[in-house]
Amino acid sequence: MLRRNAHPNAAGGPTGSDPLVTDASVSRPPASGSLPIAPSPAVSPATTPMDWDAIVVGASFAGLAAAQELGPAARVLLIDRHPVGQQQTSACATPLAVLERLDALESVEQVHEWFSIHLPGGRVLRLRLHYPFATFDYGRFCALLLARTEAHFLLASARGIDGGRVVTDRGVFQARVVIDASGAHAVLASSLRRGYVSLRGRGVGIECRVPSVGDDLHFWLHHDGLRRGYHWDFPSGDHRRVGVGRFPAGGEIKGLLQRFTGRPVRASDLHGGILPYRLREPAVDGLLVVGDAAGQCLPLGGEGIRTALVLGQVAGRLSRDVLDGRLALGTAQALYRRQVRAMRPYFATLTAIQWVMAVAPDAVLSAIMAIACGRWLSVLAQRKYWDVADPTHLRSGPSRGSLGSPVGSSRTLSRMV
């Protein structure tokens, strides 16, 4: 059963009485769940073939989405240095429509129809989400996506590209198509192009779990002296994910989280990582680069799950067209590059809003947010934000045809009027 907000007038926010618990995300569904799936075939380095149809480096959101779209006919090698679903770096909140389209509602921990913004001076603005969000279990979600691929998984650390081959600490492999979904450090792309990973346009976020319940999604602006960033509190069933994000990265962050929660935070209690919010070149030499590796994390809110999944599936479909002989690799790269570049105006607008919110005096920020949260303007803004990476283009299984294939509309549960 999906847990929806139960108390519309609850203020939410961190409490200071309960001890923090260690993040317990795992690579397999929780023991308490009943998820009838089989793991993807694992391969031993000693028996792994050197030649594949496609190689995907990175087995999180973008990589799993791409591997799924490559389909059962392709021989796909999926490489990651961690077991699938184990290394959570995300707050795991995304529009409910994303999970519906991927048929992953079993991973949902809580559905959120309200959003609260805490302003300087204690004022709280509360608005209804035109598109409900959901917090979800990372390990369970990844297990669902992995079970729908025919990819062979190799636990290994990728080192880069050498002579068109993927170099790892477990061997060297080659394929007709290679997708870099290795995260913010873009291991493959950065090995081919010096300076590909820039210090510009990078944020950082960390969070911990608090064992208590809540309702709305909460954000705090200009809290505890943090102007270029925000604090958050995301209720997730029987716990809350409480965190801090900074844009750009740099400066104190763990201390901010400790003061926010009101108690010491151990390193083992934390997860998080870099939030690359400046678009990078999505096609480098023979690679397609997706997700955080391509800087596809949205500015302002730091959302990267939706863009990683949508563009991961686009990259996977185009790669399958290359393998099937419908497209040349260069044509597929050009189509993918065009798709990503169409997002540039949205990224520029969100970056500008992020800057204004950082430099605005507290009174001005409060006035701006009060106007932005008005009913009609907030709905318009949410629709534009939705359009950046429309979840209705997602599919729960490999699609037929290529990028231009029509897709159905999202289910009504995910849209509120």
For each residue, the residues with C-beta under 8 A, 3 or more apart:
1:
2: 105 108 110 111 134
3: 6 108 109 110 111 237
4: 110 111 112 113
5: 8 110 111 112 113 114 215 216
6: 3 215
7: 10 215
8: 5 114 215
9:
10: 7 214 215 216
11: 116 124
12: 116 214 215 216 218 233 235
13: 118 214 218 220 233
14: 210 233 240 242 260 261 262
15: 18 210 212 262
16: 261 262 263
17:
18: 15 210 211 212
19: 211 263
20: 208 209 210 211 261 263 265 266 269
21: 24 209 210 211 239 269
22: 209 266 268 269
23: 88 208 209 269 270 271
24: 21
25: 85 86 88 137 138 139 271
26: 30 85 86 139
27: 82 83 84 85 86 139 142 143
28: 39 85 139 143
29: 33 35 37 139 140 143
30: 26 33 137 139 140
31:
32:
33: 29 30 106 140
34:
35: 29 106 140 143 144
36:
37: 29 143 144 146 147
38: 147
39: 28 42 143 146 147
40: 78 84 146 147 149 150 151 152 153
41: 151 152 153
42: 39 152 153 154 155
43: 47 48 77 152 153 154
44: 47 48
45: 48 154 156 170 171
46:
47: 43 44
48: 43 44 45 77 152 154 170 171 173
49: 52 75
50: 171 172 173 174
51: 173 174 175
52: 49 55 75 76 77 173 174 175
53: 70 74 75 76 175 176 177 323
54: 70 74 75 76 77 175 176 177 178 179 319 323
55: 52 76 77 79 166 173 174 175 177 178 179
56: 59 63 66 67 70 76 77 78 79 151 178 179 181
57: 63 79 80 158 166 178 179 180 181 182 187 188
58: 62 63 79 80 180 181 182 183 291 293
59: 56 63 64 67 78 79 80 82 84 142 146 153 181
60: 63 64 80 87 89 142 181 183 291 308
61: 64 65 90 291 304 305 308 309 312
62: 58 65 66 181 290 291 292 293 296 308 309 311 312 315
63: 56 57 58 59 60 66 67 78 80 179 181 182 290 291 312
64: 59 60 61 67 68 78 84 142 145 146 149 312
65: 61 62 68 69 145 290 308 309 310 312 313 316
66: 56 62 63 69 70 179 181 288 290 312 313 315 316 319
67: 56 59 63 64 70 76 78 149 151 316
68: 64 65 145 148 149 313 316 397 398
69: 65 66 312 313 315 316 317 319 320 395 398 399
70: 53 54 56 66 67 74 76 149 151 316 319 320 323 398
71: 74 150 320 398
72: 150 398
73: 323 324
74: 53 54 70 71 150 320 323
75: 49 52 53 54 152
76: 52 53 54 55 56 67 70 149 150 151 152
77: 43 48 52 54 55 56 151 152 154 173 175
78: 40 56 59 63 64 67 149 151 152 153 154
79: 55 56 57 58 59 153 154 156 158 166 168 173
80: 57 58 59 60 63 83 84 153 155 156
81: 155 156 157 158
82: 27 59 86 87 155
83: 27 80 86 155
84: 27 40 59 64 80 142 143 146 153
85: 25 26 27 28 88 138 139 140 141 142 143 146
86: 25 26 27 82 83 139
87: 60 82
88: 23 25 85 92 138 139 271
89: 60 183 271 272 273
90: 61 138 304 305
91: 135 205 207 232 234 241 243
92: 88 135 136 137 138 141 236 241 305
93: 112 133 134 135 136 217 234 241 303 305
94: 98 99 133 134 136 303 305 306
95: 98 131 132 133 134 306 386 391 414
96: 99 100 108 111 131 132 133 134 413 414
97: 100 101 131 391 392 410 411 414 415
98: 94 95 101 102 305 306 309 391 394
99: 94 96 102 104 105 107 108 134 136 141
100: 96 97 103 105 410 411 413 414
101: 97 98 391 392 394 395 396 410
102: 98 99 144 145 309 394 395 396
103: 100 144 396
104: 99 107 108 136 141 144 145 396
105: 2 99 100 108
106: 33 35 140 144
107: 99 104 136 137 140 141 144
108: 2 3 96 99 104 105 111 134 135 136
109: 3 134 135 136 137 236 237
110: 2 3 4 5 134 135 235 236 237
111: 2 3 4 5 96 108 132 133 134
112: 4 5 93 115 129 132 133 134 135 215 216 217 234 235
113: 4 5 128 129 132 416
114: 5 8 126 127 128 129 215 216 217
115: 112 126 127 128 129 133 216 217 219
116: 11 12 124 125 126 216 217 218 219
117: 124 125 126 127 218 219 221 369 373
118: 13 122 123 124 218 219 220 221 223
119: 122 123 124 125 221 222 362 365 366 369
120: 123 221 222 223 362 365 366
121: 362 366
122: 118 119
123: 118 119 120 366
124: 11 116 117 118 119
125: 116 117 119 369 370 373
126: 114 115 116 117 216
127: 114 115 117 373 378
128: 113 114 115 416
129: 112 113 114 115 132 133 217 382 416
130: 378 379 382 383 386 415 416 417
131: 95 96 97 382 386 414 415 416
132: 95 96 111 112 113 129 413 414 415 416
133: 93 94 95 96 111 112 115 129 217
134: 2 93 94 95 96 99 108 109 110 111 112
135: 91 92 93 108 109 110 112 234 235 236 237 241
136: 92 93 94 99 104 107 108 109 140 141 236
137: 25 30 92 107 109 140 141
138: 25 85 88 90 92 141 142
139: 25 26 27 28 29 30 85 86 88 142 143
140: 29 30 33 35 85 106 107 136 137 143 144
141: 85 92 99 104 107 136 137 138 144 145
142: 27 59 60 64 84 85 138 139 145 146
143: 27 28 29 35 37 39 84 85 139 140 146 147
144: 35 37 102 103 104 106 107 140 141 147 148
145: 64 65 68 102 104 141 142 148 149
146: 37 39 40 59 64 84 85 142 143 149 151 153
147: 37 38 39 40 143 144
148: 68 144 145 396 397
149: 40 64 67 68 70 76 78 145 146
150: 40 71 72 74 76
151: 40 41 56 67 70 76 77 78 146
152: 40 41 42 43 48 75 76 77 78
153: 40 41 42 43 59 78 79 80 84 146
154: 42 43 45 48 77 78 79 168 170
155: 42 80 81 82 83 170
156: 45 79 80 81 168 169 170 171
157: 81 168 169 170
158: 57 79 81 166 167 168 182 187 188
159: 167 168 169 187 191
160: 167 187 188 190 191 192
161: 164 165 166 167 178 188 191 192 285 287
162: 165 167 172 191
163:
164: 161 174 286
165: 161 162 172 173 174
166: 55 57 79 158 161 172 173 174 175 178 188
167: 158 159 160 161 162 172
168: 79 154 156 157 158 159 171 172 173
169: 156 157 159
170: 45 48 154 155 156 157
171: 45 48 50 156 168
172: 50 162 165 166 167 168
173: 48 50 51 52 55 77 79 165 166 168
174: 50 51 52 55 164 165 166
175: 51 52 53 54 55 77 166 178
176: 53 54 322 323 329
177: 53 54 55 288 319 322 323 329
178: 54 55 56 57 161 166 175 188 286 287 288
179: 54 55 56 57 63 66 287 288 289 290 315 316 319
180: 57 58 186 187 188 189 284 287 288 289 290 293 294
181: 56 57 58 59 60 62 63 66 289 290 291 293 308 312
182: 57 58 63 158 185 186 187 188 293
183: 58 60 89 186 187 273 274 291 292 293
184: 197 202 273 274 275 276 292 293
185: 182 190 197 274 293
186: 180 182 183 189 190 196 197 280 289 293 294
187: 57 158 159 160 180 182 183 190 191 293
188: 57 158 160 161 166 178 180 182 191 192 284 287 289 293
189: 180 186 192 193 196 197 280 281 284 287 289 293 294
190: 160 185 186 187 193 194 196 197
191: 159 160 161 162 187 188
192: 160 161 188 189 196 284 285 287
193: 189 190 196 281 284 285
194: 190
195: 198
196: 186 189 190 192 193 280 281 284
197: 184 185 186 189 190 280
198: 195 201 202 278 280
199: 202 248 249
200: 248 278
201: 198 248 276 277 278 295
202: 184 198 199 248 249 274 275 276 277 278
203: 229 245 246 247 248 249 274 275 276 277 297 302
204: 245 246 249 250 253 272 273 274 275
205: 91 243 244 245 246 272 273 275 302
206: 243 244 253 254 257 270 271 272
207: 91 232 241 242 243 244 257 270 271 272
208: 20 23 241 242 243 257 261 265 269 270 271
209: 20 21 22 23 239 240 241 242 269
210: 14 15 18 20 21 239 240 241 242 261
211: 18 19 20 21 238 239
212: 15 18 239 240
213: 235 237 238 239 240
214: 10 12 13 218 233 235 240
215: 5 6 7 8 10 12 112 114 235
216: 5 10 12 112 114 115 116 126 235
217: 93 112 114 115 116 129 133 232 233 234 235
218: 12 13 116 117 118 214 232 233 234
219: 115 116 117 118 230 231 232
220: 13 118 223 230 231 232 260
221: 117 118 119 120 230 357 365 369
222: 119 120 225 226 227 362 365
223: 118 120 220 226 230 231 260
224: 231 256 259 260
225: 222
226: 222 223 229 230 231 244 246 256
227: 222 358 359
228: 246 247 248 358
229: 203 226 244 245 246 247
230: 219 220 221 223 226 244 245
231: 219 220 223 224 226 242 243 244 256 260
232: 91 207 217 218 219 220 241 242 243 244 245
233: 12 13 14 214 217 218 240 241 242
234: 91 93 112 135 217 218 240 241 242 243
235: 12 110 112 135 213 214 215 216 217 240
236: 92 109 110 135 136 239 240 241
237: 3 109 110 135 213
238: 211 213
239: 21 209 210 211 212 213 236
240: 14 209 210 212 213 214 233 234 235 236
241: 91 92 93 135 207 208 209 210 232 233 234 236
242: 14 207 208 209 210 231 232 233 234 257 260 261
243: 91 205 206 207 208 231 232 234 257 272
244: 205 206 207 226 229 230 231 232 253 256 257 260
245: 203 204 205 229 230 232 275 302
246: 203 204 205 226 228 229 249 250 251 253
247: 203 228 229 275 277 299 302 354 358
248: 199 200 201 202 203 228
249: 199 202 203 204 246 274 275
250: 204 246
251: 246
252: 255 256
253: 204 206 244 246 256 257
254: 206 257 258 265 270
255: 252 258 259
256: 224 226 231 244 252 253 259 260
257: 206 207 208 242 243 244 253 254 260 261 265 270
258: 254 255 261 262 263 264 265
259: 224 255 256 262
260: 14 220 223 224 231 242 244 256 257
261: 14 16 20 208 210 242 257 258 265
262: 14 15 16 258 259
263: 16 19 20 258
264: 258
265: 20 208 254 257 258 261 269 270
266: 20 22 269 270
267: 270
268: 22
269: 20 21 22 23 208 209 265 266
270: 23 206 207 208 254 257 265 266 267
271: 23 25 88 89 206 207 208
272: 89 204 205 206 207 243
273: 89 183 184 204 205
274: 183 184 185 202 203 204 249 292
275: 184 202 203 204 205 245 247 249 292 297 302 304
276: 184 201 202 203 280 292 295 296 297
277: 201 202 203 247 295 297 298 299 302 347 350 351
278: 198 200 201 202 295 299 347 351
279: 282 294 295 296 340 341 343 344 347
280: 186 189 196 197 198 276 289 293 294 295
281: 189 193 196 284 289 294 337
282: 279 288 289 290 294 311 336 337 340
283: 287 288 289 333 334 336 337
284: 180 188 189 192 193 196 281 287 289
285: 161 192 193
286: 164 178 329
287: 161 178 179 180 188 189 192 283 284
288: 66 177 178 179 180 282 283 315 318 319 332 333 336
289: 179 180 181 186 188 189 280 281 282 283 284 293 294
290: 62 63 65 66 179 180 181 282 293 294 296 308 311 312 315
291: 58 60 61 62 63 181 183 294 296 304 307 308 311 312
292: 62 183 184 274 275 276 295 296 297 304 308
293: 58 62 180 181 182 183 184 185 186 187 188 189 280 289 290
294: 180 186 189 279 280 281 282 289 290 291 311 340
295: 201 276 277 278 279 280 292
296: 62 276 279 290 291 292 304 307 308 311 340 343
297: 203 275 276 277 292 302 303 304 307
298: 277 301 302 303 304 306 307 346 347 350 388
299: 247 277 278 302 347 350 351 353 354
300: 350 351 353 354 357
301: 298 350
302: 203 205 245 247 275 277 297 298 299
303: 93 94 297 298 306 307
304: 61 90 275 291 292 296 297 298 307 308
305: 61 90 92 93 94 98 308 309
306: 94 95 98 298 303 309 310 388 389 391
307: 291 296 297 298 303 304 310 311 343 388 389
308: 60 61 62 65 181 290 291 292 296 304 305 311 312
309: 61 62 65 98 102 305 306 312 313 389 391 394
310: 65 306 307 313 314 389 390 391 393 394
311: 62 282 290 291 294 296 307 308 314 315 339 340 389
312: 61 62 63 64 65 66 69 181 290 291 308 309 315 316
313: 65 66 68 69 309 310 316 317 393 394 395 399
314: 310 311 317 318 336 339 393 403
315: 62 66 69 179 288 290 311 312 318 319 336
316: 65 66 67 68 69 70 179 312 313 319 320
317: 69 313 314 320 321 399 402 403
318: 288 314 315 321 322 327 332 335 336 402 403
319: 54 66 69 70 177 179 288 315 316 322 323 332
320: 69 70 71 74 316 317 323 324 398 402
321: 317 318 324 326 327 332 402
322: 176 177 318 319 325 326 327 328 329 332
323: 53 54 70 73 74 176 177 319 320
324: 73 320 321
325: 322
326: 321 322 402
327: 318 321 322 331 332 335 402
328: 322 331 332
329: 176 177 286 322 332 333
330: 333 334
331: 327 328 334 335
332: 288 318 319 321 322 327 328 329 335 336
333: 283 288 329 330 336 337
334: 283 330 331 337 338
335: 318 327 331 332 338 339 403
336: 282 283 288 314 315 318 332 333 339 340
337: 281 282 283 333 334 340 341
338: 334 335 341 342
339: 311 314 335 336 342 343 403
340: 279 282 294 296 311 336 337 343
341: 279 337 338 344
342: 338 339
343: 279 296 307 339 340 346 347 388 389
344: 279 341 347 348
345: 348 349
346: 298 343 349 350 384 387 388
347: 277 278 279 298 299 343 344 350 351
348: 344 345 351 352
349: 345 346 352 353
350: 277 298 299 300 301 346 347 353 354
351: 277 278 299 300 347 348 354 355
352: 348 349 355 356
353: 299 300 349 350 356 357
354: 247 299 300 350 351 357 358
355: 351 352 358 359
356: 352 353 359 360 368
357: 221 300 353 354 360 365 368
358: 227 228 247 354 355
359: 227 355 356
360: 356 357 364 365 368
361: 364 365
362: 119 120 121 222 365 366
363: 366 367
364: 360 361 367 368
365: 119 120 221 222 357 360 361 362 368 369
366: 119 120 121 123 362 363 369 370
367: 363 364 370 371
368: 356 357 360 364 365 371 372
369: 117 119 125 221 365 366 372 373
370: 125 366 367 373 374
371: 367 368 374 377
372: 368 369 377 378 381
373: 117 125 127 369 370 377 378
374: 370 371 377 378
375: 378 379
376: 379 380
377: 371 372 373 374 380 381
378: 127 130 372 373 374 375 381 382
379: 130 375 376 382 383
380: 376 377 383 384
381: 372 377 378 384 385
382: 129 130 131 378 379 385 386
383: 130 379 380 386 387
384: 346 380 381 387 388
385: 381 382 388
386: 95 130 131 382 383 390 391
387: 346 383 384 390
388: 298 306 307 343 346 384 385
389: 306 307 309 310 311 343
390: 310 386 387 393
391: 95 97 98 101 306 309 310 386 394 410 414
392: 97 101 407 408 409 410
393: 310 313 314 390 407
394: 98 101 102 309 310 313 391 407
395: 69 101 102 313 398 399 407
396: 101 102 103 104 148
397: 68 148
398: 68 69 70 71 72 320 395
399: 69 313 317 395 405 407
400: 405
401: 404 405
402: 317 318 320 321 326 327 405
403: 314 317 318 335 339
404: 401
405: 399 400 401 402
406:
407: 392 393 394 395 399
408: 392
409: 392
410: 97 100 101 391 392 414 415
411: 97 100 414
412: 415
413: 96 100 132
414: 95 96 97 100 131 132 391 410 411
415: 97 130 131 132 410 412
416: 113 128 129 130 131 132
417: 130
